[in-house]
Amino acid sequence: MYKKILIVDDDPQNQRLVEYYLKDEGFELFMAGSARSALRYLNGQPFDLVLSDIQMPEMNGPELIDAMRARGVSTPVILLTAFNIEEARRKWQQATAFIQKPFEKQTLLDLLRHTLREN
């Protein structure tokens, strides 16, 4: 069975890169160009994991997590960050995990699989 992953990023180039890395890895992928779009997806169906950029206009990744939790959605969220990982962990503790940009395909796959196993 495919694991459903929602990818949230306002940059289409970043979306395409993540999709390229994951398309043949046994995941069912959904793309949202904003946090608000992601919330519409999450209202309509369950996901196994959300992979979201931190910096987005209107609503950032941590605000998306807060909105998800307020709606009772407990899906694990990995935040993509250009920040230092330790700084991001201290600042945005509501995330399940972080991955620092730029990242390699295997690093992303390892983190996704680990997070899906743990949650």
Jmol script that loads the backbone (N, CA, C; Angstrom):
load data "model"
ATOM      1  N   MET A   1       0.837  -1.188   0.000  1.00  0.00           N
ATOM      2  CA  MET A   1       0.000   0.000   0.000  1.00  0.00           C
ATOM      3  C   MET A   1       0.884   1.254   0.000  1.00  0.00           C
ATOM      4  N   TYR A   2       0.507   2.210  -0.816  1.00  0.00           N
ATOM      5  CA  TYR A   2       1.245   3.461  -0.910  1.00  0.00           C
ATOM      6  C   TYR A   2       0.993   4.324   0.315  1.00  0.00           C
ATOM      7  N   LYS A   3       2.019   5.009   0.766  1.00  0.00           N
ATOM      8  CA  LYS A   3       1.889   6.011   1.817  1.00  0.00           C
ATOM      9  C   LYS A   3       1.592   7.340   1.140  1.00  0.00           C
ATOM     10  N   LYS A   4       0.593   8.052   1.661  1.00  0.00           N
ATOM     11  CA  LYS A   4       0.188   9.332   1.081  1.00  0.00           C
ATOM     12  C   LYS A   4       0.967  10.469   1.734  1.00  0.00           C
ATOM     13  N   ILE A   5       1.651  11.220   0.879  1.00  0.00           N
ATOM     14  CA  ILE A   5       2.454  12.344   1.349  1.00  0.00           C
ATOM     15  C   ILE A   5       1.970  13.621   0.678  1.00  0.00           C
ATOM     16  N   LEU A   6       1.718  14.642   1.499  1.00  0.00           N
ATOM     17  CA  LEU A   6       1.349  15.962   1.010  1.00  0.00           C
ATOM     18  C   LEU A   6       2.591  16.842   1.056  1.00  0.00           C
ATOM     19  N   ILE A   7       2.982  17.362  -0.092  1.00  0.00           N
ATOM     20  CA  ILE A   7       4.152  18.236  -0.212  1.00  0.00           C
ATOM     21  C   ILE A   7       3.644  19.669  -0.331  1.00  0.00           C
ATOM     22  N   VAL A   8       4.093  20.527   0.587  1.00  0.00           N
ATOM     23  CA  VAL A   8       3.610  21.905   0.644  1.00  0.00           C
ATOM     24  C   VAL A   8       4.789  22.844   0.427  1.00  0.00           C
ATOM     25  N   ASP A   9       4.764  23.545  -0.690  1.00  0.00           N
ATOM     26  CA  ASP A   9       5.847  24.488  -0.995  1.00  0.00           C
ATOM     27  C   ASP A   9       5.333  25.475  -2.023  1.00  0.00           C
ATOM     28  N   ASP A  10       5.594  26.754  -1.809  1.00  0.00           N
ATOM     29  CA  ASP A  10       5.144  27.775  -2.752  1.00  0.00           C
ATOM     30  C   ASP A  10       6.065  27.896  -3.959  1.00  0.00           C
ATOM     31  N   ASP A  11       7.198  27.210  -3.948  1.00  0.00           N
ATOM     32  CA  ASP A  11       8.152  27.247  -5.050  1.00  0.00           C
ATOM     33  C   ASP A  11       7.980  25.995  -5.912  1.00  0.00           C
ATOM     34  N   PRO A  12       7.457  26.144  -7.138  1.00  0.00           N
ATOM     35  CA  PRO A  12       7.242  24.983  -8.003  1.00  0.00           C
ATOM     36  C   PRO A  12       8.521  24.188  -8.281  1.00  0.00           C
ATOM     37  N   GLN A  13       9.649  24.864  -8.313  1.00  0.00           N
ATOM     38  CA  GLN A  13      10.921  24.168  -8.550  1.00  0.00           C
ATOM     39  C   GLN A  13      11.228  23.219  -7.389  1.00  0.00           C
ATOM     40  N   ASN A  14      11.004  23.657  -6.161  1.00  0.00           N
ATOM     41  CA  ASN A  14      11.202  22.780  -5.004  1.00  0.00           C
ATOM     42  C   ASN A  14      10.226  21.609  -5.024  1.00  0.00           C
ATOM     43  N   GLN A  15       8.984  21.878  -5.401  1.00  0.00           N
ATOM     44  CA  GLN A  15       7.992  20.800  -5.513  1.00  0.00           C
ATOM     45  C   GLN A  15       8.447  19.750  -6.523  1.00  0.00           C
ATOM     46  N   ARG A  16       8.912  20.213  -7.685  1.00  0.00           N
ATOM     47  CA  ARG A  16       9.352  19.282  -8.726  1.00  0.00           C
ATOM     48  C   ARG A  16      10.544  18.442  -8.264  1.00  0.00           C
ATOM     49  N   LEU A  17      11.471  19.051  -7.524  1.00  0.00           N
ATOM     50  CA  LEU A  17      12.629  18.314  -7.035  1.00  0.00           C
ATOM     51  C   LEU A  17      12.197  17.207  -6.069  1.00  0.00           C
ATOM     52  N   VAL A  18      11.350  17.536  -5.119  1.00  0.00           N
ATOM     53  CA  VAL A  18      10.878  16.528  -4.161  1.00  0.00           C
ATOM     54  C   VAL A  18      10.096  15.441  -4.898  1.00  0.00           C
ATOM     55  N   GLU A  19       9.252  15.839  -5.822  1.00  0.00           N
ATOM     56  CA  GLU A  19       8.498  14.864  -6.606  1.00  0.00           C
ATOM     57  C   GLU A  19       9.438  13.953  -7.392  1.00  0.00           C
ATOM     58  N   TYR A  20      10.465  14.515  -7.988  1.00  0.00           N
ATOM     59  CA  TYR A  20      11.448  13.732  -8.740  1.00  0.00           C
ATOM     60  C   TYR A  20      12.129  12.709  -7.827  1.00  0.00           C
ATOM     61  N   TYR A  21      12.502  13.145  -6.627  1.00  0.00           N
ATOM     62  CA  TYR A  21      13.161  12.246  -5.674  1.00  0.00           C
ATOM     63  C   TYR A  21      12.243  11.113  -5.218  1.00  0.00           C
ATOM     64  N   LEU A  22      10.953  11.393  -5.112  1.00  0.00           N
ATOM     65  CA  LEU A  22      10.044  10.434  -4.473  1.00  0.00           C
ATOM     66  C   LEU A  22       9.135   9.652  -5.423  1.00  0.00           C
ATOM     67  N   LYS A  23       9.074  10.042  -6.680  1.00  0.00           N
ATOM     68  CA  LYS A  23       8.061   9.489  -7.579  1.00  0.00           C
ATOM     69  C   LYS A  23       8.135   7.981  -7.762  1.00  0.00           C
ATOM     70  N   ASP A  24       9.297   7.396  -7.699  1.00  0.00           N
ATOM     71  CA  ASP A  24       9.434   5.949  -7.911  1.00  0.00           C
ATOM     72  C   ASP A  24       9.716   5.190  -6.618  1.00  0.00           C
ATOM     73  N   GLU A  25       9.388   5.776  -5.480  1.00  0.00           N
ATOM     74  CA  GLU A  25       9.747   5.197  -4.193  1.00  0.00           C
ATOM     75  C   GLU A  25       8.564   4.614  -3.426  1.00  0.00           C
ATOM     76  N   GLY A  26       7.429   4.460  -4.080  1.00  0.00           N
ATOM     77  CA  GLY A  26       6.286   3.830  -3.421  1.00  0.00           C
ATOM     78  C   GLY A  26       5.428   4.767  -2.597  1.00  0.00           C
ATOM     79  N   PHE A  27       5.446   6.047  -2.911  1.00  0.00           N
ATOM     80  CA  PHE A  27       4.608   7.019  -2.222  1.00  0.00           C
ATOM     81  C   PHE A  27       3.561   7.566  -3.184  1.00  0.00           C
ATOM     82  N   GLU A  28       2.396   7.886  -2.655  1.00  0.00           N
ATOM     83  CA  GLU A  28       1.380   8.605  -3.417  1.00  0.00           C
ATOM     84  C   GLU A  28       1.536  10.077  -3.047  1.00  0.00           C
ATOM     85  N   LEU A  29       1.867  10.913  -4.021  1.00  0.00           N
ATOM     86  CA  LEU A  29       2.237  12.304  -3.761  1.00  0.00           C
ATOM     87  C   LEU A  29       1.126  13.270  -4.157  1.00  0.00           C
ATOM     88  N   PHE A  30       0.928  14.273  -3.305  1.00  0.00           N
ATOM     89  CA  PHE A  30      -0.013  15.353  -3.558  1.00  0.00           C
ATOM     90  C   PHE A  30       0.739  16.654  -3.358  1.00  0.00           C
ATOM     91  N   MET A  31       0.474  17.651  -4.204  1.00  0.00           N
ATOM     92  CA  MET A  31       1.192  18.922  -4.157  1.00  0.00           C
ATOM     93  C   MET A  31       0.251  20.052  -3.773  1.00  0.00           C
ATOM     94  N   ALA A  32       0.701  20.866  -2.836  1.00  0.00           N
ATOM     95  CA  ALA A  32      -0.024  22.072  -2.451  1.00  0.00           C
ATOM     96  C   ALA A  32       0.941  23.242  -2.559  1.00  0.00           C
ATOM     97  N   GLY A  33       0.505  24.309  -3.201  1.00  0.00           N
ATOM     98  CA  GLY A  33       1.356  25.478  -3.398  1.00  0.00           C
ATOM     99  C   GLY A  33       1.309  26.483  -2.266  1.00  0.00           C
ATOM    100  N   SER A  34       0.483  26.191  -1.250  1.00  0.00           N
ATOM    101  CA  SER A  34       0.385  27.088  -0.100  1.00  0.00           C
ATOM    102  C   SER A  34      -0.138  26.292   1.097  1.00  0.00           C
ATOM    103  N   ALA A  35       0.020  26.873   2.272  1.00  0.00           N
ATOM    104  CA  ALA A  35      -0.495  26.227   3.476  1.00  0.00           C
ATOM    105  C   ALA A  35      -2.023  26.165   3.444  1.00  0.00           C
ATOM    106  N   ARG A  36      -2.645  27.198   2.929  1.00  0.00           N
ATOM    107  CA  ARG A  36      -4.122  27.194   2.846  1.00  0.00           C
ATOM    108  C   ARG A  36      -4.615  26.076   1.920  1.00  0.00           C
ATOM    109  N   SER A  37      -3.927  25.891   0.824  1.00  0.00           N
ATOM    110  CA  SER A  37      -4.262  24.788  -0.081  1.00  0.00           C
ATOM    111  C   SER A  37      -4.047  23.447   0.614  1.00  0.00           C
ATOM    112  N   ALA A  38      -2.985  23.342   1.393  1.00  0.00           N
ATOM    113  CA  ALA A  38      -2.711  22.109   2.142  1.00  0.00           C
ATOM    114  C   ALA A  38      -3.844  21.809   3.119  1.00  0.00           C
ATOM    115  N   LEU A  39      -4.352  22.832   3.794  1.00  0.00           N
ATOM    116  CA  LEU A  39      -5.455  22.622   4.738  1.00  0.00           C
ATOM    117  C   LEU A  39      -6.710  22.115   4.031  1.00  0.00           C
ATOM    118  N   ARG A  40      -6.952  22.582   2.808  1.00  0.00           N
ATOM    119  CA  ARG A  40      -8.092  22.064   2.039  1.00  0.00           C
ATOM    120  C   ARG A  40      -7.904  20.578   1.738  1.00  0.00           C
ATOM    121  N   TYR A  41      -6.687  20.192   1.336  1.00  0.00           N
ATOM    122  CA  TYR A  41      -6.394  18.773   1.127  1.00  0.00           C
ATOM    123  C   TYR A  41      -6.641  17.979   2.408  1.00  0.00           C
ATOM    124  N   LEU A  42      -6.131  18.490   3.518  1.00  0.00           N
ATOM    125  CA  LEU A  42      -6.200  17.767   4.784  1.00  0.00           C
ATOM    126  C   LEU A  42      -7.620  17.658   5.323  1.00  0.00           C
ATOM    127  N   ASN A  43      -8.504  18.583   4.944  1.00  0.00           N
ATOM    128  CA  ASN A  43      -9.903  18.495   5.351  1.00  0.00           C
ATOM    129  C   ASN A  43     -10.625  17.386   4.602  1.00  0.00           C
ATOM    130  N   GLY A  44     -10.127  17.027   3.414  1.00  0.00           N
ATOM    131  CA  GLY A  44     -10.831  16.078   2.576  1.00  0.00           C
ATOM    132  C   GLY A  44     -10.354  14.646   2.663  1.00  0.00           C
ATOM    133  N   GLN A  45      -9.169  14.414   3.186  1.00  0.00           N
ATOM    134  CA  GLN A  45      -8.632  13.052   3.191  1.00  0.00           C
ATOM    135  C   GLN A  45      -7.465  12.927   4.163  1.00  0.00           C
ATOM    136  N   PRO A  46      -7.227  11.730   4.644  1.00  0.00           N
ATOM    137  CA  PRO A  46      -6.094  11.534   5.553  1.00  0.00           C
ATOM    138  C   PRO A  46      -4.782  11.386   4.770  1.00  0.00           C
ATOM    139  N   PHE A  47      -3.710  11.842   5.380  1.00  0.00           N
ATOM    140  CA  PHE A  47      -2.372  11.678   4.826  1.00  0.00           C
ATOM    141  C   PHE A  47      -1.502  10.991   5.870  1.00  0.00           C
ATOM    142  N   ASP A  48      -0.482  10.306   5.400  1.00  0.00           N
ATOM    143  CA  ASP A  48       0.454   9.652   6.301  1.00  0.00           C
ATOM    144  C   ASP A  48       1.548  10.600   6.765  1.00  0.00           C
ATOM    145  N   LEU A  49       1.815  11.645   5.950  1.00  0.00           N
ATOM    146  CA  LEU A  49       2.900  12.566   6.272  1.00  0.00           C
ATOM    147  C   LEU A  49       2.723  13.853   5.483  1.00  0.00           C
ATOM    148  N   VAL A  50       3.117  14.968   6.086  1.00  0.00           N
ATOM    149  CA  VAL A  50       3.168  16.256   5.390  1.00  0.00           C
ATOM    150  C   VAL A  50       4.624  16.700   5.379  1.00  0.00           C
ATOM    151  N   LEU A  51       5.092  17.097   4.208  1.00  0.00           N
ATOM    152  CA  LEU A  51       6.442  17.629   4.024  1.00  0.00           C
ATOM    153  C   LEU A  51       6.267  19.071   3.579  1.00  0.00           C
ATOM    154  N   SER A  52       6.616  20.025   4.458  1.00  0.00           N
ATOM    155  CA  SER A  52       6.309  21.426   4.192  1.00  0.00           C
ATOM    156  C   SER A  52       7.534  22.322   4.307  1.00  0.00           C
ATOM    157  N   ASP A  53       7.593  23.293   3.419  1.00  0.00           N
ATOM    158  CA  ASP A  53       8.587  24.350   3.536  1.00  0.00           C
ATOM    159  C   ASP A  53       8.243  25.188   4.766  1.00  0.00           C
ATOM    160  N   ILE A  54       9.235  25.802   5.369  1.00  0.00           N
ATOM    161  CA  ILE A  54       8.970  26.692   6.505  1.00  0.00           C
ATOM    162  C   ILE A  54       8.509  28.058   6.001  1.00  0.00           C
ATOM    163  N   GLN A  55       9.270  28.653   5.092  1.00  0.00           N
ATOM    164  CA  GLN A  55       8.987  30.017   4.646  1.00  0.00           C
ATOM    165  C   GLN A  55       8.049  30.022   3.449  1.00  0.00           C
ATOM    166  N   MET A  56       6.820  30.481   3.691  1.00  0.00           N
ATOM    167  CA  MET A  56       5.830  30.639   2.628  1.00  0.00           C
ATOM    168  C   MET A  56       5.025  31.899   2.922  1.00  0.00           C
ATOM    169  N   PRO A  57       4.522  32.567   1.874  1.00  0.00           N
ATOM    170  CA  PRO A  57       3.697  33.746   2.127  1.00  0.00           C
ATOM    171  C   PRO A  57       2.364  33.355   2.772  1.00  0.00           C
ATOM    172  N   GLU A  58       1.737  34.285   3.411  1.00  0.00           N
ATOM    173  CA  GLU A  58       0.440  34.151   4.066  1.00  0.00           C
ATOM    174  C   GLU A  58       0.484  33.299   5.329  1.00  0.00           C
ATOM    175  N   MET A  59       0.932  32.050   5.217  1.00  0.00           N
ATOM    176  CA  MET A  59       0.982  31.148   6.364  1.00  0.00           C
ATOM    177  C   MET A  59       2.225  30.282   6.208  1.00  0.00           C
ATOM    178  N   ASN A  60       3.120  30.307   7.199  1.00  0.00           N
ATOM    179  CA  ASN A  60       4.345  29.520   7.088  1.00  0.00           C
ATOM    180  C   ASN A  60       4.134  28.090   7.583  1.00  0.00           C
ATOM    181  N   GLY A  61       5.167  27.279   7.481  1.00  0.00           N
ATOM    182  CA  GLY A  61       5.061  25.870   7.867  1.00  0.00           C
ATOM    183  C   GLY A  61       4.648  25.649   9.316  1.00  0.00           C
ATOM    184  N   PRO A  62       5.288  26.325  10.289  1.00  0.00           N
ATOM    185  CA  PRO A  62       4.857  26.165  11.677  1.00  0.00           C
ATOM    186  C   PRO A  62       3.409  26.605  11.915  1.00  0.00           C
ATOM    187  N   GLU A  63       2.975  27.665  11.237  1.00  0.00           N
ATOM    188  CA  GLU A  63       1.572  28.090  11.354  1.00  0.00           C
ATOM    189  C   GLU A  63       0.642  27.041  10.754  1.00  0.00           C
ATOM    190  N   LEU A  64       1.084  26.388   9.687  1.00  0.00           N
ATOM    191  CA  LEU A  64       0.307  25.290   9.107  1.00  0.00           C
ATOM    192  C   LEU A  64       0.139  24.175  10.141  1.00  0.00           C
ATOM    193  N   ILE A  65       1.210  23.829  10.823  1.00  0.00           N
ATOM    194  CA  ILE A  65       1.118  22.778  11.850  1.00  0.00           C
ATOM    195  C   ILE A  65       0.126  23.191  12.930  1.00  0.00           C
ATOM    196  N   ASP A  66       0.208  24.435  13.388  1.00  0.00           N
ATOM    197  CA  ASP A  66      -0.724  24.917  14.411  1.00  0.00           C
ATOM    198  C   ASP A  66      -2.169  24.816  13.920  1.00  0.00           C
ATOM    199  N   ALA A  67      -2.412  25.203  12.664  1.00  0.00           N
ATOM    200  CA  ALA A  67      -3.766  25.125  12.099  1.00  0.00           C
ATOM    201  C   ALA A  67      -4.226  23.674  11.976  1.00  0.00           C
ATOM    202  N   MET A  68      -3.322  22.785  11.599  1.00  0.00           N
ATOM    203  CA  MET A  68      -3.668  21.357  11.518  1.00  0.00           C
ATOM    204  C   MET A  68      -4.077  20.836  12.892  1.00  0.00           C
ATOM    205  N   ARG A  69      -3.263  21.119  13.904  1.00  0.00           N
ATOM    206  CA  ARG A  69      -3.538  20.624  15.255  1.00  0.00           C
ATOM    207  C   ARG A  69      -4.849  21.198  15.796  1.00  0.00           C
ATOM    208  N   ALA A  70      -5.124  22.474  15.471  1.00  0.00           N
ATOM    209  CA  ALA A  70      -6.380  23.096  15.907  1.00  0.00           C
ATOM    210  C   ALA A  70      -7.595  22.406  15.280  1.00  0.00           C
ATOM    211  N   ARG A  71      -7.395  21.806  14.110  1.00  0.00           N
ATOM    212  CA  ARG A  71      -8.473  21.073  13.430  1.00  0.00           C
ATOM    213  C   ARG A  71      -8.488  19.588  13.809  1.00  0.00           C
ATOM    214  N   GLY A  72      -7.597  19.195  14.696  1.00  0.00           N
ATOM    215  CA  GLY A  72      -7.550  17.799  15.130  1.00  0.00           C
ATOM    216  C   GLY A  72      -6.770  16.881  14.207  1.00  0.00           C
ATOM    217  N   VAL A  73      -5.987  17.444  13.301  1.00  0.00           N
ATOM    218  CA  VAL A  73      -5.184  16.651  12.373  1.00  0.00           C
ATOM    219  C   VAL A  73      -3.820  16.406  13.020  1.00  0.00           C
ATOM    220  N   SER A  74      -3.506  15.143  13.283  1.00  0.00           N
ATOM    221  CA  SER A  74      -2.256  14.811  13.987  1.00  0.00           C
ATOM    222  C   SER A  74      -1.179  14.241  13.066  1.00  0.00           C
ATOM    223  N   THR A  75      -1.351  14.373  11.778  1.00  0.00           N
ATOM    224  CA  THR A  75      -0.387  13.888  10.795  1.00  0.00           C
ATOM    225  C   THR A  75       1.010  14.436  11.095  1.00  0.00           C
ATOM    226  N   PRO A  76       2.040  13.575  11.071  1.00  0.00           N
ATOM    227  CA  PRO A  76       3.396  14.084  11.291  1.00  0.00           C
ATOM    228  C   PRO A  76       3.809  15.044  10.176  1.00  0.00           C
ATOM    229  N   VAL A  77       4.600  16.055  10.563  1.00  0.00           N
ATOM    230  CA  VAL A  77       5.043  17.078   9.617  1.00  0.00           C
ATOM    231  C   VAL A  77       6.556  17.201   9.686  1.00  0.00           C
ATOM    232  N   ILE A  78       7.181  17.072   8.520  1.00  0.00           N
ATOM    233  CA  ILE A  78       8.608  17.356   8.374  1.00  0.00           C
ATOM    234  C   ILE A  78       8.718  18.720   7.721  1.00  0.00           C
ATOM    235  N   LEU A  79       9.490  19.606   8.349  1.00  0.00           N
ATOM    236  CA  LEU A  79       9.687  20.944   7.795  1.00  0.00           C
ATOM    237  C   LEU A  79      11.005  21.024   7.033  1.00  0.00           C
ATOM    238  N   LEU A  80      10.931  21.598   5.838  1.00  0.00           N
ATOM    239  CA  LEU A  80      12.112  21.877   5.020  1.00  0.00           C
ATOM    240  C   LEU A  80      12.625  23.252   5.410  1.00  0.00           C
ATOM    241  N   THR A  81      13.901  23.343   5.695  1.00  0.00           N
ATOM    242  CA  THR A  81      14.434  24.616   6.164  1.00  0.00           C
ATOM    243  C   THR A  81      15.793  24.932   5.561  1.00  0.00           C
ATOM    244  N   ALA A  82      16.008  26.210   5.328  1.00  0.00           N
ATOM    245  CA  ALA A  82      17.334  26.688   4.941  1.00  0.00           C
ATOM    246  C   ALA A  82      18.101  27.117   6.189  1.00  0.00           C
ATOM    247  N   PHE A  83      17.402  27.118   7.339  1.00  0.00           N
ATOM    248  CA  PHE A  83      18.018  27.474   8.620  1.00  0.00           C
ATOM    249  C   PHE A  83      18.855  26.319   9.138  1.00  0.00           C
ATOM    250  N   ASN A  84      19.683  26.607  10.101  1.00  0.00           N
ATOM    251  CA  ASN A  84      20.410  25.578  10.830  1.00  0.00           C
ATOM    252  C   ASN A  84      19.382  24.676  11.523  1.00  0.00           C
ATOM    253  N   ILE A  85      19.572  23.366  11.434  1.00  0.00           N
ATOM    254  CA  ILE A  85      18.609  22.405  11.987  1.00  0.00           C
ATOM    255  C   ILE A  85      18.408  22.617  13.488  1.00  0.00           C
ATOM    256  N   GLU A  86      19.464  22.795  14.244  1.00  0.00           N
ATOM    257  CA  GLU A  86      19.323  22.965  15.699  1.00  0.00           C
ATOM    258  C   GLU A  86      18.558  24.242  16.032  1.00  0.00           C
ATOM    259  N   GLU A  87      18.838  25.300  15.289  1.00  0.00           N
ATOM    260  CA  GLU A  87      18.100  26.553  15.489  1.00  0.00           C
ATOM    261  C   GLU A  87      16.619  26.347  15.166  1.00  0.00           C
ATOM    262  N   ALA A  88      16.346  25.647  14.075  1.00  0.00           N
ATOM    263  CA  ALA A  88      14.963  25.377  13.683  1.00  0.00           C
ATOM    264  C   ALA A  88      14.246  24.543  14.752  1.00  0.00           C
ATOM    265  N   ARG A  89      14.921  23.538  15.290  1.00  0.00           N
ATOM    266  CA  ARG A  89      14.313  22.711  16.338  1.00  0.00           C
ATOM    267  C   ARG A  89      13.943  23.536  17.568  1.00  0.00           C
ATOM    268  N   ARG A  90      14.812  24.437  17.958  1.00  0.00           N
ATOM    269  CA  ARG A  90      14.528  25.286  19.126  1.00  0.00           C
ATOM    270  C   ARG A  90      13.368  26.236  18.846  1.00  0.00           C
ATOM    271  N   LYS A  91      13.323  26.738  17.629  1.00  0.00           N
ATOM    272  CA  LYS A  91      12.338  27.762  17.279  1.00  0.00           C
ATOM    273  C   LYS A  91      10.954  27.182  16.967  1.00  0.00           C
ATOM    274  N   TRP A  92      10.926  26.032  16.306  1.00  0.00           N
ATOM    275  CA  TRP A  92       9.658  25.449  15.850  1.00  0.00           C
ATOM    276  C   TRP A  92       9.516  24.020  16.364  1.00  0.00           C
ATOM    277  N   GLN A  93       9.212  23.883  17.618  1.00  0.00           N
ATOM    278  CA  GLN A  93       9.168  22.581  18.260  1.00  0.00           C
ATOM    279  C   GLN A  93       7.950  21.750  17.873  1.00  0.00           C
ATOM    280  N   GLN A  94       6.974  22.339  17.215  1.00  0.00           N
ATOM    281  CA  GLN A  94       5.777  21.587  16.859  1.00  0.00           C
ATOM    282  C   GLN A  94       5.994  20.639  15.674  1.00  0.00           C
ATOM    283  N   ALA A  95       7.115  20.742  14.979  1.00  0.00           N
ATOM    284  CA  ALA A  95       7.400  19.848  13.850  1.00  0.00           C
ATOM    285  C   ALA A  95       7.845  18.475  14.351  1.00  0.00           C
ATOM    286  N   THR A  96       7.539  17.453  13.570  1.00  0.00           N
ATOM    287  CA  THR A  96       7.978  16.096  13.878  1.00  0.00           C
ATOM    288  C   THR A  96       9.474  15.953  13.614  1.00  0.00           C
ATOM    289  N   ALA A  97       9.930  16.545  12.504  1.00  0.00           N
ATOM    290  CA  ALA A  97      11.337  16.456  12.110  1.00  0.00           C
ATOM    291  C   ALA A  97      11.644  17.603  11.151  1.00  0.00           C
ATOM    292  N   PHE A  98      12.929  17.767  10.872  1.00  0.00           N
ATOM    293  CA  PHE A  98      13.398  18.816   9.962  1.00  0.00           C
ATOM    294  C   PHE A  98      14.380  18.207   8.976  1.00  0.00           C
ATOM    295  N   ILE A  99      14.435  18.824   7.798  1.00  0.00           N
ATOM    296  CA  ILE A  99      15.484  18.494   6.840  1.00  0.00           C
ATOM    297  C   ILE A  99      15.999  19.812   6.280  1.00  0.00           C
ATOM    298  N   GLN A 100      17.306  19.930   6.229  1.00  0.00           N
ATOM    299  CA  GLN A 100      17.930  21.172   5.793  1.00  0.00           C
ATOM    300  C   GLN A 100      18.154  21.172   4.291  1.00  0.00           C
ATOM    301  N   LYS A 101      17.780  22.284   3.664  1.00  0.00           N
ATOM    302  CA  LYS A 101      18.018  22.468   2.237  1.00  0.00           C
ATOM    303  C   LYS A 101      19.429  22.998   2.024  1.00  0.00           C
ATOM    304  N   PRO A 102      20.069  22.636   0.959  1.00  0.00           N
ATOM    305  CA  PRO A 102      19.695  21.586   0.008  1.00  0.00           C
ATOM    306  C   PRO A 102      19.948  20.210   0.617  1.00  0.00           C
ATOM    307  N   PHE A 103      19.208  19.231   0.153  1.00  0.00           N
ATOM    308  CA  PHE A 103      19.334  17.879   0.686  1.00  0.00           C
ATOM    309  C   PHE A 103      19.479  16.887  -0.454  1.00  0.00           C
ATOM    310  N   GLU A 104      20.061  15.767  -0.138  1.00  0.00           N
ATOM    311  CA  GLU A 104      20.239  14.691  -1.107  1.00  0.00           C
ATOM    312  C   GLU A 104      19.019  13.762  -1.066  1.00  0.00           C
ATOM    313  N   LYS A 105      18.787  13.067  -2.138  1.00  0.00           N
ATOM    314  CA  LYS A 105      17.655  12.156  -2.236  1.00  0.00           C
ATOM    315  C   LYS A 105      17.665  11.127  -1.102  1.00  0.00           C
ATOM    316  N   GLN A 106      18.791  10.493  -0.855  1.00  0.00           N
ATOM    317  CA  GLN A 106      18.836   9.435   0.155  1.00  0.00           C
ATOM    318  C   GLN A 106      18.567   9.978   1.555  1.00  0.00           C
ATOM    319  N   THR A 107      19.021  11.183   1.836  1.00  0.00           N
ATOM    320  CA  THR A 107      18.760  11.808   3.130  1.00  0.00           C
ATOM    321  C   THR A 107      17.262  12.013   3.323  1.00  0.00           C
ATOM    322  N   LEU A 108      16.599  12.495   2.275  1.00  0.00           N
ATOM    323  CA  LEU A 108      15.152  12.693   2.330  1.00  0.00           C
ATOM    324  C   LEU A 108      14.428  11.362   2.512  1.00  0.00           C
ATOM    325  N   LEU A 109      14.794  10.370   1.720  1.00  0.00           N
ATOM    326  CA  LEU A 109      14.151   9.055   1.826  1.00  0.00           C
ATOM    327  C   LEU A 109      14.326   8.440   3.209  1.00  0.00           C
ATOM    328  N   ASP A 110      15.526   8.517   3.739  1.00  0.00           N
ATOM    329  CA  ASP A 110      15.784   7.956   5.066  1.00  0.00           C
ATOM    330  C   ASP A 110      14.916   8.632   6.121  1.00  0.00           C
ATOM    331  N   LEU A 111      14.815   9.956   6.072  1.00  0.00           N
ATOM    332  CA  LEU A 111      14.018  10.682   7.051  1.00  0.00           C
ATOM    333  C   LEU A 111      12.533  10.369   6.894  1.00  0.00           C
ATOM    334  N   LEU A 112      12.046  10.319   5.664  1.00  0.00           N
ATOM    335  CA  LEU A 112      10.633   9.993   5.442  1.00  0.00           C
ATOM    336  C   LEU A 112      10.305   8.589   5.985  1.00  0.00           C
ATOM    337  N   ARG A 113      11.105   7.636   5.636  1.00  0.00           N
ATOM    338  CA  ARG A 113      10.852   6.261   6.075  1.00  0.00           C
ATOM    339  C   ARG A 113      10.927   6.139   7.602  1.00  0.00           C
ATOM    340  N   HIS A 114      11.914   6.783   8.201  1.00  0.00           N
ATOM    341  CA  HIS A 114      12.043   6.754   9.658  1.00  0.00           C
ATOM    342  C   HIS A 114      10.806   7.389  10.312  1.00  0.00           C
ATOM    343  N   THR A 115      10.390   8.537   9.820  1.00  0.00           N
ATOM    344  CA  THR A 115       9.237   9.243  10.377  1.00  0.00           C
ATOM    345  C   THR A 115       7.966   8.415  10.204  1.00  0.00           C
ATOM    346  N   LEU A 116       7.797   7.798   9.043  1.00  0.00           N
ATOM    347  CA  LEU A 116       6.596   6.979   8.819  1.00  0.00           C
ATOM    348  C   LEU A 116       6.583   5.755   9.725  1.00  0.00           C
ATOM    349  N   ARG A 117       7.729   5.174   9.999  1.00  0.00           N
ATOM    350  CA  ARG A 117       7.803   4.017  10.906  1.00  0.00           C
ATOM    351  C   ARG A 117       7.487   4.418  12.341  1.00  0.00           C
ATOM    352  N   GLU A 118       7.962   5.585  12.756  1.00  0.00           N
ATOM    353  CA  GLU A 118       7.818   6.031  14.138  1.00  0.00           C
ATOM    354  C   GLU A 118       6.436   6.570  14.464  1.00  0.00           C
ATOM    355  N   ASN A 119       5.687   6.979  13.445  1.00  0.00           N
ATOM    356  CA  ASN A 119       4.391   7.632  13.711  1.00  0.00           C
ATOM    357  C   ASN A 119       3.237   6.843  13.195  1.00  0.00           C
TER     358      ASN A 119
END
end "model"
wireframe off; spacefill off
backbone 0.3
color backbone group
